[in-house]
């Protein structure tokens, strides 16, 4: 078995992968350097290879992504016939949830505004702040990352409701679990709305002017899922009118954000350049490698694969 590895793995990671597939030949490259010659004779690709290159991967049995999202690979014909597609769900919960929680807390304590005053050399008091303790927090997308988000908010005394496509029973750290059909009523009661939803036809444009209008006055909106969830002009309007107290975006559309986009100057908006996940927290890459190693062992043994994407 020939395995092409694209993430920036260290020696410890290499040992983990090679122990999971004894006797396999490993080729280490990178997303920027990989080419058709490298992919055409491999059985496994570990990493997010550029989709057009997959046309040359005639013997590919497994494409193990390093991302939780897989929307770039689901178009018909992108993944070769007979090849399993697996994602890295379960690797990013700690990193993304901590970023979202920190962003919401910064907004509630007006820390970005105090940073602005510091840069102006102004000693000023911005008045009342808010607390997550006792707040109603709505988490859109209650899978691995959403559960980590809920755990952080619940840990400081917030009341957390999760939202999923299908109805399931609520379990801690969620006090309640709802479906997308219930969203309008839930928005009216939430002090903080955090989204980690993927990009799907049902989620694109979901956070519209109607969505923000249904939110509780003075609430906060945070998104670390996908940028195409949000009607960005509607979000800017909700911030400029004061209807929302603040928003935090780690994702936007397009990325990078154009220089003249209105988001740059929107009031009470904390904007980060899609960095909550990736490998910024080292444990994330450790988690991704562990998932890949598990699936290499499953593939060799003919066992069901973890995070197998069903088309």
N, C-alpha and C positions, 0 to 999 in steps of 0.2 A: 504494500500500500504506500502510495506517495502522497505526502501531505504538505501543502503550501500554507505557511503561517505569515500573516500580514501585520498583526498588532506588534507594538514595540516591546516584546517580551524580554525579560532578563534571564540570567542563567538558571535561577530557581524555577521560573516559569517553564523554560525549555525542559528541565528535568521532569517536571510534572507532566507535561505533554508526552514526552518520550517514554516515560514509565507507563502511560496509559495505552500506548500502542507499540509494544516491543516488536522490533524487527521492521518497523515502518521506516521509510526514508523521509526525512524532514528537510524542507527547503524554506529558509527564512528570507523574507523580502519585506516590502512595505506597500501601502496603498498607492503611493506616488510612483514607485519603481516597477510595480508588477506589470507584465506585458503578456501578449497572447501566447508567446512561446512557453512561458512559465505555467500558464493555466491549461494548456491543451493536453498535457499528459499527467494530470494529477487526479487522484481519487477524492481528495478532500481539500477544500479551501476553508481556512479559518481566518475570517476577517471580512470586512465590507469591501469586496472587490467592485470596481466600476462595472455596472450591469452590462454595457456593450461587450466587455471582454468575455462574458460567459458563453457567447456564441462559439468560442473556440474550445470550450471545456467539454469535449465529447464523451469522456469517460467519468465525469464527476458523479460521485455518489452522495456527497454531503457538502452543503454550503452552510457553515456555522458562522453566523454573523456575530460581530462584537457589539452590536447595538440591540436594544430592546425593540426598537421600531424596525419594520421590514417593508414599509409601503413602497419603496423603490424597486422591490423584487417580485411583487405580486402580479404584475402585468403578464398576460398570457405570453408564453414563449421566452420570458426573461431567464428563468431557471431551466436548465436542460431537462428533458424528459428522463424520468427515473432517478432524479436527484432529490434528496430530501433537503428542505430548508428549515433551519433551526435558528432561533434568535437567542438573545442573552437576557431575557426576562429573569429577574431575580438578582441581577448584578448591581443595579443602580439605585436601589431603594434608599440606602443610607445617604449617598451623596446628594441626590436630587431633593430628598425630603429635608435634609438639613439646610440646603440652600433656600428652599421655599419658606421654611419656618423662620430662618434668619431674616429673609426679605420682609415677611409680614411683620415681624417684631420690630425691625428697623422703622417701617412705616408707622406703626402704632405709637412708637416712641419719638417720632419726628427726627430721627437721627440724620437722614439725608439733608433735611432742611438746616439742622444745626451745622452740618459740614459746610453747607453753602455760606452760612454766617461766618464760620471760621475763615473761609477763603476771602471773605469781604472784610476781615478783621473787625467784625461787629459782635459786641457782647450783648446778646438779646435773649429775651424770654418768649418762647413761642406758645406758652400756655398749656392748656390741658392735654394730656396724652391718654392713650387707651391701654388696656391689658387684655391678653388672651385668656386670662383666668375668668371663667364664667361666660366667655364669648361663645356664640353659636358658629361653628365652623362647618362649611360644606365642602366636601372633597369630591370632585368630579373625576371618576376613574378610581375604583376601589380595589385595584389589584395590588401587586407588590409595592410599588412606589407609593400609591395612595394609602396603603396600610401603614407604611413608615411615617407618612405625613400625619396621619391620624394619631399614631402613637406619641409623636412629639407634642402635638397640641393637647391631647388628652392628659399627658404627663404634667402639664401646667394648669390643669383644671378647666379646659375648654370642653364644650359639648359638641361631639363630632358626629355628623351624618354623612354617610357615603352614598354615592350614586353610581349605579351600574346599569348595564343594558337589561339584564335579567334579574328578577327578584330573588334574593337570597336572604337567609336569616342573618340578623345583625349579631356580630360577635365582637368582644373587646379587641381593639380600642374604639370601635364604632358603637355609639349608643343606638343608632338607627341606620337602616339600610333602605334606600329608596331606588326607584327606577327613573329613567330620563323623562317619562311621562309626567312625573310629579315635580319637575324642575321649576316651573313658574312659581308655584306656591312656596317652594323651598327657598328660592332666591329672596323672597320678601322678608324672610326671617333670619337670614344669615348675616353675621357681622364680618365674616371673612369667607371668600370663595376661592378655593385653590383647585386649579385644573391640571391634571396630568394625563388628559385624554390623548389618544393617538389621532393621527390624521386618517379619517374615513369619510365617505360621502355623507354620513349622518352628522359628523362633527364639524365639518368645514363651514365656517361662518356662523356657528352656533352662538358665539358671543357677539350678538348683534346689538343694534340700538334698542330693540325690544327687550333683549336680555338684560342690558345694563339698566334700562328703565324699570325693570321688574325688581332689581336689587334694592335692598334696604338703603335709604338715604344715610350717607356717612359710612358705608361699608367699604371693604378693601377687596380688590381682585388681584389674584396672583396666577400666573400661567407658566408652567415649565414643561408642558406637553408638546404641542405643535403650534407654530405661529398662525397657520391658516384657520385655527379655531376662531380667531378674533377679527371682527370688523374694526380695524385700527382707527379709522376716522370716528366711529361711534364711541370708542373708548376715550379718545382725546376730548370729544364733546362732553362726555360724562365727567371727566376730570375738570375741564374748564368751567363747567356749570357749577361745580361743587357737589354734584349729586353723589359722586364717589369721593371718599376721603383720600384714597390713594390706590396705586396699582403697582405691581411688580411684574415685569416680563423678562424671562430668560430666553424667550423665543419670539420671533416676529416674522413677518413676510413682506418683502423678501429678506434673505440674509446673504451678505451683510446689509444692514439698513442703509438706504441711500442718504447721502449727506443732508439733503434738504427736507427729509421726511418730518412731518409734524410731531412724531413721537419724541424726537430729541428734546423738544422744548415744552412738552406737555407738563403741566403742574403736578407735583406730587407723584411723579412716575419714577420708579427705580428700574433702570434698564441695564441688563447684562447680556453679553454677546454669546448666548447659548453655551455656557460653560458650567452649568450645574452638574452635568454628568461627565461624559468623556472619561479621561484618566486623571482628572485634576485631584481627586482623592485617590491615593495609591491603592487602597483596598478594592476599588472598583475593578481595576485590571486583574487583581488576584482572583476576584469573583468570576470574571469573564473566562479566565484561563481554566478555573476549576470546572465551569460548565462545559467548556470545549473538551477538556480531558475526560469528563464523564461520558460525553457523547462519542468520543473516539473509542472508548471501551465498549459502549453499547453497540456501536456500529460493527466492531470486530466480532462481537458475540451474537449478532443478529437480534438484539433486544430493542424494545421501543426507545425512541430518542426523547430526550428532555427538550421541552419548548419547541416541539415539532409544529410547524405552521401548516395548517390544513387549508388548502386553496378552495 
